Amino acid sequence: MKVAIVGLDSTYWPHAFARQLRAVGAELVGFTDLSVDRTGVQANLGMTAEEYGVRHDLRRLPDLDAALGEADGIAVCTRNTVMHRVIVSALRAGRHVFAAKPVAVRTDHLQAIRDHLGGAARFTAGQTARSHPVIRSVLQLVREGTVGEVHTVRVMHQHGRYRDWAAGTWYADPGEGNACHWLGWYALDAVVALLGPVEEVWGFAQQRANPFPGQPDHLKAVAHHRSGKLSTLEIYCDVGSHWGLGFIECEVVGTEGVVRYVGPQHFVSVHDARGVRRLPLEQDDTLTRDLAAWMRACQTGAEPALPAGEALHVAAGGCAWAEASQAEARRARVAIQP
């Protein structure tokens, strides 16, 4: 499958896409920087487009049309407020799309993408929580009935520090969203996978240590699911990578027991009438798994790890969280349902 990387104004994604797409067998036809100026690319990527091409042995394509003309699908990573236009153009051209999370930070942008689904082109986004070894193991235990009927779920995600970002990055612009969107994505994806769609979010967000104005770094939420059940979500974006903390924590409480993970252990624990058991985690790369599933979907018509409707729903949940954190009532409906 021929894939083009679209967008270079991102710290992590262009490098990750180049490495992991090749790892799962994609033929990379090149990249386009979407005509973002040299300063914009350097401020976010940490190098020029020319240096990126050399590092990953990729040729530069002049624009999005050239990428769509040569590739079967694209991997998109650019500003959150630009992503929807790129995605819609690709879907109109019948090209498959893997979008860097959180896809978009406005519900009208998400709706524009939704309006162009339904053809042969496969759309998904990542990386996901449901493909992470922790959530994947917890999901398997729940499906096997290990804890009986699930009462509630708690998910916490922690990584990154705003103070470590380069000067001039668009991530510091509140117009491009905040941690409710970028990191809330992981917690929301996990609870949607475990409890189903979210109808409403009660959200809170505080700025405790972040030097960028208008960017909260400590977030909490309660999600009300269509099933009538509740989940709790926490995000901490002031975490030093050298602290050795787990990327994610998860707890599922059911009628017959509890499944719990607190990092950085390499196991999940099951607490039930038989006592406490420790089950080892698989050690693999989440994005690689997501990309492999996307490519299989493109080639066979199967569903990717995160189906298109659920991807847009998770992103809309981040929009609701951000809205709720600013609302007097501290609650907001999730506008897009799967």
C-alpha positions, 0 to 999 in steps of 0.5 A: 500500500502506497502512503504519503505523509501529509504535514510536518508541523508537528513535534512527534507524528512525522517521525513516528509515521515514517518509522512505524509505517515502514515497520508495517510494510507501507511503501512511503511515496514521500511527504508534503509540508502543506506549504507551511513556512520554514519557520513553522516547520522548524518550530514544531518538528525541530528541523527543516523539511529538507533535513526531515527528507534526508533523515527518513529517506523520503522525497518531498512532494509539492502539495496535497494534490501531488500526495493524493495523486501518488498514494493510496492513503495518507497519514495526516499530522498538522495543526488541529484547525487544518486537519479537517480540510486535508481529511475531507480532500482525501476522502473526496479523492477516494484516498484512505486516511489515518489522522493523528489524534485528536483529529479536530478540536471543533465539532463543526470540523468533525461533522464536515469529516463525518459528512464525507464518510461512507465511501470505499476510503477508510478513515481512522485516527490514533494512536488509540488507548484501546490498542495500548497493552494495558487497555487491550488486556483490560478489555480482554478480561472484561469480554471474558467476564472476569469481573462480571457486569461492569459498574464503572471505570476510572482512567488516568493518563499522564505524560508531557510537560508544556515547559519542555515545548519549543518556543513558537510551537502552535501547540501553545495556541489555545485556538488549536485546542488544549489537553482536553482534546490532545490527552483527553483523547486517550482517556475517552477512547478507553472508557468508550471502548469499555462502556460504550458511547458517552452522552454528556461530560462534566469537566474541570480543568486547571492550569497549575504549572504550565507557562503558556496562557490558556492551557490547562494541565490538570484535568478531571471529568465524569462521563455519563454513558448511553448505557446509564453508567458513569466513568471518571477521567483524569489527565496530568500534563505536567509529568517529567519523562524521567519520573518513571511513571506509567503512561496510563492507569485504569480500574474497572469495577464489576459485580464479580471483581476489579481489574486494576493497572497502576504503572509502570508495572508490567502486569494488570491485577485481578481482584476477585473471590479467588484473591489477587492475580497478576497477569503479564502485559504484552510489550508492543508499540501502540501506534504500530498496531493501529497503523497495521490495523488501518492498512488491513482495513484499507486492503480488505474492507475490515474495520480499523482498530478505531472505527471512523464513527467512534474516532469522531465520537471520541474527538467530540468527547474532547470538545465536550470536555473542553466546553464543560470546563469553561461552562458555569454548569460544568457540563456539556453534551457530546455532539457527535454520536457513533 
